[in-house]
């Protein structure tokens, strides 16, 4: 009798762990079981494509719906069993007039593989996947921790998305990672530490290039939200790509830690009739050597056209090879860090072939009196540049924002403000001493991002330079959201002979704009370098 009960309990345990792979229909819902050793079962609404329940190892993880954008509203939902190359899958296809969204489960894996084919951008101005999960189970965020946990906020700093928690500013925007650096983005917690992660092997159909960044996670109290932003108007610098497949991307469930992007294989999509999916056999490569970038900078090569974007980091010797690219003709860009140093057009990629294409920086050696910063396309080393990605400029942990005086040769770089806000720390004054008058010169100010039309106007000793034209507008908050990368305007100010003198000289840089704002939402710009050039050619 005891043996019988023991065998029965083993059978019950085994059936709960190794559940039947497949799907069943319950009313208007589809219940999908991954048949994995750590059971994953989720429910899809047959009228909206919303995932209304996610159970992992028997624990309900959903706190609201998991879906695209804020939900499709209604969709045609088809669920089917598919076998490809002797492997079983459940494939969910959700169709609307503007997109087709796929969810795929591979037998025995606690993963949901996703792909989103769009004909046009959603009217809300962003294309995102969001999993709304229980904060009581999954309270922690990875990789940046509490910077985007807004649960328990005591006040709002800006809009409805920057808050104060325990005296620190926090926002979902502070969870961002550059595309080129992305790996897993996760939320986790529970007594046996469950990790739920999103990984995107390559955001080829997104916009913004290798240095774009967007929201990844947010414990908002009511729910912990895990995102994959495919497109948004958050500091948008490039047109959205449409009539393309975003993905594959994957939501993983694990008790064994954080997965790695290098371990994700989505090549099986080639056998599942996914609209817009291009297998590796239908792609090509670009390889070559990048030259002219100093060894102190990361060398990045970037390819783009209206249908796709790709990038690669060159080796210490400049060698590079692209990811597998869709056939087409591309523009190719070389970056010194994030600073664009040359562009080539007409780079052709064909399926099954590798195009050989070298690229060289067009930057030349400059004869300069001094420089503040570096040509890296970032505010590296400037005041508060080590903090702004993960907190609001008003945060008490920030060094004070105030009009600054910087003395060339004695002031430290971190005394020079990374951003100049029109009514907060305007202007910045640069003092320097020259042994002799140099004659005519050029003051170069390289910026990375402008908000609300801000640009620099210079006064050199008694000479006031002409106000530059307003830069192209980016309709989005910038540095207050932890953003710094826009169009990267470079301003060259001609300094007439006789303006710079032997002895003491003063330059005043003022942030100007025809617009206005309040405090840190005043017009402002972010800088990467200030330099006085005696002669140069580009």
Secondary structure, 3 states (H helix, E strand, C coil): CHHHHHHHHHHHHHHHHCCCCEEEEECCEEEEECCCCCCEEEEEECCCCCEEEEEECCEECECCCEEECCCCCCCEEEEEEEEECCEEEEEEEEECCCEEEEEEEECCCCEEEEEEEECCCCCCCEEEEEEEECCCCCCEEECCHHHHCCCCCCEEEECCCEEEECCEEEEHHHHCCCHHHCCCEEEEECCCCEEEEEEECCCCCCCCCCCCCCCCEEECCCCEEEEEEEEECCCCCCCCCCCEEEEEEEEEEECCCCCCHHHCCCHHHHHCCCCCCCCHHHEEEEEEEEECCCCCCCEEEEEECCCCEEEEECCCCCEEECCCEECEEEEEEEEECCEEEEEEEEEEECCCCEEECCEECCCCCCEEEEEEECCCCCCCCCECCCCHHHCCCCCCCCCCCCCEEEECCCCCHHHCECEEECCCCCCEEEEEEECCCCCCEEEEEEEEEEECCCEEEEEECCEECCCCCCCCCCCCCCHHHCCCCCCCCEEEEEECCCCCCCEEEEEEEEEECCCCCCHHHCCEEEEEEEEEEEECCC
